Structure formats: C-alpha cells, structure tokens
Amino acid sequence: MATKARIYGVLLSETMDLKNYYALDFGAAAPDICLLDPDEVTNPEQIRFAACWLPGPDAFSPYPNLEMAMSVGAGVDALLNHAGLNRDVAICRVRDPKQADLMAGYAVHEVVHFEREFARMHRNQLAATWAPLPIRAPSDLKVVVLGNGSMGAAIVRALAAVGFSVSVACRRPPESPIDGVTYFSGSDSVADAVTGKNVVINTLPLTAHTENVLNADLFNRLAPGAWLVQIGRGEHLVEADLVAALESGQLSGATLDVFREEPLPVDHPFWRDDRLRITPHIASDTMPHIVAEQVLQSARELLSGAPLSLSVNPKQGY
C-alpha cells in the first residue's frame, strides 16, 4: 500500500468523550493525523483506523476501509469479540508502563484492608469502641494471583515486597521468577494455585478459556472465609456463584472493580451488600498523555506501512 501524506481515524465509544478526555485532537501538532468524532466524518471511506473504548454494536459499519482498531485501555476483549468488526482489522492496545503500578497499589490496598480488618475497625470507630484486633505476620496470609502478565506480575512483586505468601497461576513458567513466589503453570494451574488460599486476585485476560473462571468450583477450593479481589473482566465472574459462596461463608467478602454490565445498574443487589467493596472500574487507568502518544504512534506506523508495535495476538486475546 502506498504511503499517504495524511491518515484519517475515528473515535468510537458509547460511554466516553475520547477526544476531550485523552486530548486526541492533535491539530497542528500532528498535521499527518486527522482523528474525528463520528459526526465529523464526511467521507467514511477515508477512515483507516479507530481509537475505541466500548464501541457500540454498529460503530464500525460505516467505515469499509478500516485497517486498525486500537483500544485506549489495556483490555481488547470488546474489540476481539465485536460482531461488527472485520477479522482482518488489526487490533492494538495502549500499553501504559504506570498502569501496572496503579493496579498493584489497588490490589495490595485491598489485601491489607482484608487482612488487618479495617472494615471492622471502622465499625468500632463509629461505635466509639477501643478494641485492638489480633494480628499475624504477613507471611501467614496465603495470596494467589491469577495471571502473570504486566498487571499480574506487578501485583506479585508488590505483595512479595510486603511479605505476603504469594502464589501465581500462569500459562507458562515465568522467565524471571521472583524469589519466594510459587508459580503454577499448565492446564490445571488455576485449580492447583487457588487451593487453600486466603485471598484470590484475578488479573486474567478474557478468553474462551477464562470466561466464568471465578465460579463455585474455584471458590470451594479456597480456604473458608477467603476474599476475592476481582480486577480482571466482568465476564470472569459467575455472579450467582459469588452470592452463594458469600451466603455459605466460604467467601467472607469480595472487592469488585469490573462487572458484566457497566456502569453497574443502580438496582443491582451488589450495591446493597455490605460484604462487597464496589469500585467503578478504576483499579488502574491509562494516563491521558500516554493514550495520545500511543494512538499517534500507531497511526503513524499504519500510515508508513511499518509493523504495528502495539498490536495484540487475537488467538491469545492479549
């Protein structure tokens, strides 16, 4: 394909104003890149790439010459599973080096909140009750992390630094394992890794193999009274199985940052369950300047015919 002096793209999201939130109106700073909202597109056939976050079901249909769709976040399942996106379109995603640190901080916070019983201490504060709680060494708490990608690995490093007993379920043995961390790999890695653990943290990508992975079988393998930190994808969790595990006491509670339907509907029972800690998909986020830089980078690679350095493997799902 001959290199063109200018490339045109479109911003596709049902839930966000991508142009303003991520400063994606490049203007004179990048005259070779023209990135438009859908209502600004006058010639759909010019559009060769899209920057996306949760695009609608018909979002891609006006653009017959689309060559690349780029997620402004780390997750690409909304693109890989989009019925309206041609399978020949390359899928890319933003890779923010700080995003993993943000998620690690969130995960460690939730583990410490559970382990040190801060919810109980808050109730004591409201009741003006001075009641010191027993504590134990961090190494006595058994934490398992599902997934050892950039997010999972950052969480593992942070948990190990605090002194928790950490295990990891991963597709393959890590190239640079962390001293003191136990790794489980292979087809049974998740089932083996979670057995007897006090906290499970899910960071898995969403694939055909990981959908519904947080289910009754997994919960029953954990230690009684365990805690779930769900920061993967909403489709990982079987909600009915979570409720049953909470009712039986197999789980004492859960931190949920992602959901099958987002925003979480106002009438959803999770909002009113005091055993749950709900956050609005903010365990980590991509820095706006990183999104702008990497969308620009990918558009220019496409324009020049260079390999797309931020592309994902559709078969792996990440």
N, C-alpha and C positions, 0 to 999 in steps of 0.2 A: 504494500500500500504506500502510495506516495505521501511524503510528509507535507502537511499543510501548515501554513503560517499561523493559523488560529484554530482552536478546537472549542467546540461548544458542549456544555454539560447542563444537566437539570438537577434541581434539588427536590427530593421526593420523601415526604414524611406526612403522616396523618396527625402526628401529635406534637411536632416541634417546628418552630420557625428557624430552620437550619441556617439560613443566610445571616440573620442577626445574631443568633446565639454563638455561632462559631466564626463570625466575621469572614464569611465566604464571598463577600462582594469585593473581588480583588481590584477591579477598576484599573487605573493607570499603572499600578504596581505590577500587574501581570497582563499586559495587553494581548498576550497569546492565548489566554484562557478566558472564556466567557461562560460564566456559571449563572443560570437563570432559574427563577421560580417558574412553575408550570404556566402561570398566567402571563408570563413574559415571553414565552416561546412563540415565535411567529412562524417558524419553519421547523416542524418536528423532525424532518429528515436530516437536519444538521446536527442533531443531538447524538454524540458518540459516547458519552459517559454520564453516569448518575451518581450523586452523593446521596446516601439514603439513611434513614432511620425509621423502621416500621412503615414501609411504603404500603399504600392501600392495594386492594386486590386488582385494580385496573391501572395502577400507577404507570406501568411500563408500556402499556398497549399503544400509546400514541407515537412511540419512538422506534421506527423499524430498523434504524441503523445503529442501535446501541451496541457497544463493544465491551464496556466495563461498567460494573455496578460496585460501588465502594461503600461499605458500612462505616459510619462515623464513630462507631464503637468497636469493642473487641469481638462481639458476637456477630456471626454471619448466618445463623440458622434462619432468620427471617428472609434472607435472600436465597439461600440454598433450597429452602422449602417453598419458595414463592411460585405458585402455579402459573403466574403470568410472565415470568422471566425466562427467556430463552436459555436453554442449557449451554449454548455456545458463548454466552456472555461471560467474560472473565469476572471473577469475584475477588475483591480486595477488601482489606480492613485496615483501620488505623491501629498502629502499634505504639502506644504511649509508654515510654520507659518508667514513668512515675505512677502509672495506673496500678501496677502490681504492688507498689509500696502502699498506696492508699487502701487497697483491698487487704493487705497484710495487717495494717493497723486496725481496720474494722474487725477482722477475724480474731485477732489477739484480744481486742477490747471485749468481744462477746464471750470468749473463753474465760477471761478473768472475771467478767461480770457473773457468769455462772459459777465458777469455782469458788469465788470469795463471797457469794450470796449477797450481792449488792442490792437485789430486789428486796430481800428480807430486811436488810439494814435500813432501806428506805422506809419500809413499813414501820420499823421500830422508831425511826426519826419522827414520822407522823404521829406516833403514839407517845412521843417523848419518853421512850424506853431505852435505858442504857443496858445493852445486853451483848457483850462481846461474844463473837461466834468462834468456834474451834476452827483452826486452820491446819493445813497439811503442806508438805513440800510439793512444789510444782511437779516434780518428777513422779509423784504418786498419781497424777491425773493422766489418763491414757487418752490421747487425742489422735484421731485418724483423719487425714486429708485425702479426699477423693480427687485425683488429678494432680499431675506434676508438670503442667505447662508453666508459662511465665507467672501466672497468678498463683497457682498451687505451690510452686517452688518458693516464691517469695513468702507465702504464709508459713511454709515449713521452716524456712530459715528463721523467721521471727519467733515462732513458737519454740524452736530449739534454743534460741538465744535466751528466752525467758526461763528455760529449764524444764518445760513440759516433756513428758514421754510421747514421742511423735512417731506415728507410722504413716505410710503413704501407699495408696493403691494407684498404679500407673500401668500404661500399656506395655512398656518395656523398661528394663533396668536403667537407671539414670547413668549418664556419662560421668557426672561428678557428684557422687553421693555425699551427703552430709554426715559427718561422724556422729554416731549415736542414734541416727534415724533408721528405722526399719522399713524396708521397701518390699512391697508385694507386687509382682508383675504377672502377666499372663491372663488367661480367660477367667480364672476364679479369683483374681486379685481383690476385687471389691468385697466379695463374701468373706474371704480369708482375713482381709485387713480390718474389717469392722468388728470382728468377733471379740466381745468382751470390752469394747472401748467405751469410755465415758462421754466423749464428745465426737461427733462426726461433722466435718466441714466439707460441703460439696462445692467443688470448683470445676466439675467436668464440663466438657463441651457437649452440646446437644447433638446426638447422632441417633441412628436407628437402634444402636446397641445400648445407649444410655437413657433413652426415654423411659420414664417411670421407674428409674433405678431406686428412688427413695420410696420404698414400699414396705409392706408388712414384714416380708422375709428379712429385709435389711434391718428394720427396727428391732425385730426379735433377736437378732444376733448381738445387738449391743448390750452393755451392762444395764441392769434395771435402773431406771431413773436417769437415763442418759439425756443429753441435749443435742439438738440438731442446729447447725448453722447452714442455712440454705442460701448460697450466693452464686449458684450456677445458672440454671434456666428454670422457668416456671414449670415447663413440661417434664422436668425430672421428678417432680413430687406427685405422688398419688395422695391427694388431699384427704380422701376418706380414710386411708390407712394411717395418716398422721393423726387424725382425730381419734381413731380407735386406739392408737398407741398412747395418746395423752390420757384417754379415759381409763385405760388399764393401768397406767402408771409406769409402763415400760419406758416412755419418754416423760420427763418432768416438764419439758418445755421446748421451745424452738425459737430461733431467730430467723425470720423470713424477710428477704430483701427482694425476691423475684417471685412472680406469680404467673399463672396461666393466662389470666386476663389482667392487663394493666391499662390504666390505673385500677387498683383493686376496688371493685364496686362498693359503694357506701353501705349496702345492705349485706355484704359478705360477713358471715359469722366470725371470721378471723379477727375482725376489728374489735370484737367484744370479748375475746378470750384472753383473760389475764395471764394465761400460761405462755402466751406468744408475745414476741417483740417484733413489731412491724416497722420496716423502713421502706421508703419509696424508691427502690432500685438505685440506691446511692452508695452501695458498698465501695464502689470506686467509679470514677468518671474520667473521661478523657479531657485533658486541658484544651481549651478552645484554640490556642495558638498551635498546638500540635496537630489538631484536626486540619486547620487551614494549611499548614506547611505540607502535610502528607497528602491531602487532596490535590494540592498544587503539584507536588512531586509526581503523583500517579498520573495526573492529566498530562503532564509534560512527557512522561515516559510513553504514554499512549500516542501522543502527538508525534514523537520522534521515532516510534516503532521499536523502542527499547523494551527489554523484558520488564514485566510489572513486578517490582521488588516487594510489593506488599500484598501479592496475590495469595490465595489460600488453595489448599488441595480439596476439591469438592468431595472426593471419596473419603477423606479423613474427617471432613467437616470443620477444619480449622487450619 
